[in-house]
Amino acid sequence: MTKRLISVCYLLLAAAAMLSAVSLNAEAESLPTSIKLSWDAVDGAVYYDIYNGQTSVARLPSDVYSFTVEDLFSNESYDLCVAARDAENRDLDAEWVTASTTNWDGVYQWVNETDKDNRGRMKTFTLRLETVRDEAIGQYLRMFMVNDDGSELRIFPLFDFGSEDAGSWVDYGDDGPTGTAYRENAERFNTSIFKPSKWRVDRIVIDYDSTSAYIQTSAFGIIVDTETTYNLYIEDGLRKMSFSTTSESSLAESVLFHNPNPGEEDAFILTEI
């Protein structure tokens, strides 16, 4: 019953869009995982209803003339609708807009503005991102740490999805691609002279604009958990990433390298270059 009602609503909106004078003048701004809609006021409108295809997204009051449809996949085309309705829920006007999302692909960099650089290891920190679609889990961002010589190491995901090795303990001295990537990335943020004996990926969480990896490390028989989170956003027209590694273990926190730049707090803010 619900699906039928949605379909009928969809057809009514389409008819309104074709028959009206279309005074809404709806426009769309494409973003990596969202699309921002804006429109003109319609006389007599009490509500503006937003649709993503046949799905109702939001009902807005008459004094709101923009809305961002979020949680969209990158590099995808979407049909969005703005419908103006009166107090009796009658269609006054409606307009469909087709727009495609962009993506977060690119190179992002944090630059150390201080001389506190963990023995020269953290003068800069550079990541390259690329959008990938996996048959099993869907779309996600693959991340590569870019070294000073231009070489790259894939740091997310450390294991291919579905790999039988995912979740297994890895010797810290392992010189394979995964072991090397983890070790070289971890040593940038380890301020102590001590090294763990082994590590494992406990779990990962993937969202539209963020990714988190939960890692367990073992040293001297003590196992600690750390959470590394990457959040992507746009600020002042610039694409940025907030990156941080934290732990509930006071021991782990005491040896983690945190952002020394004044005014940036603990998280590292990477800006697209």
Steps between C-alpha positions, in 0.01 A plus 500: 500500500778741584681438172178565307439830680854615428464414133172692473660802670789476257263510202308797639820693549613420148169625362524819706848561371385470139185709532613780729669821404800372696567810704714303746810533283662215691879468473742235622856524629690172475721390791694177566225317692215750498310738275387843615167618359387862491184656359289814481200568723158403362199715588264321736740223585482372857734206451782398271536124467827345387520167319791282396347303217183347649620540858381787717799664668373806685208741551616857550317815613415778255796723600767241412634506144789256508566146616791259475419139414769302681632144520533456125756290315778678313502514120128418481211673324189588704154629407387744769174690533382814679121524535319809629174422681230703672338445841264238353796313352413593143779528245574860402816426307767233470829469324735210441876544488750237387847535648806281550710489814872563476752314722773542762777374271822699527811566706468650849784631715569617853803725553676530836543865597717420800833331573324223694511240225562166676868482409437622145230245424208744493605810312209429264238230466351433157219269393358419158137390479318312227138385483462125463194277469514152645243237403459384859500823702421769244680832462787615721813714494836330453782696668870514422772662711729699269866500603745784441646316198155470340458130574168387643385248759138395529393556860127447456386239473812320617346171384283439198140448602428131525866415556546197725786688670279788611475503877807282547798605709792632293859509619618861530810420297304348212645636177205426271297787348246501783757467778720769349208740453384460858850528648606809305172674577505401869859615551410852392272526803693295759701745708665231715806287423298185565328302227210257522558133431185445294176663389162416353199676345214451743229664285429786262204733457422664165257789457438741213745768619695318769697186566627347823748219558535329837844346553631285782874498574694279737822604675664333799190285539268802524226543239366848431228624265521808281242664276606687189229715342496695174224761452460685171330838467500828308595825670523840330484324165796273581478123530650384827556194714514482878719208604564374853614194692377458855499235770324440830834368626696771681818311410424517128389864520824595671710388201272614215613802298223762496468810286741764639370785280348780708123535473444164329446288813602134487361395161712548189324715239601403147412734213478394136805610300 
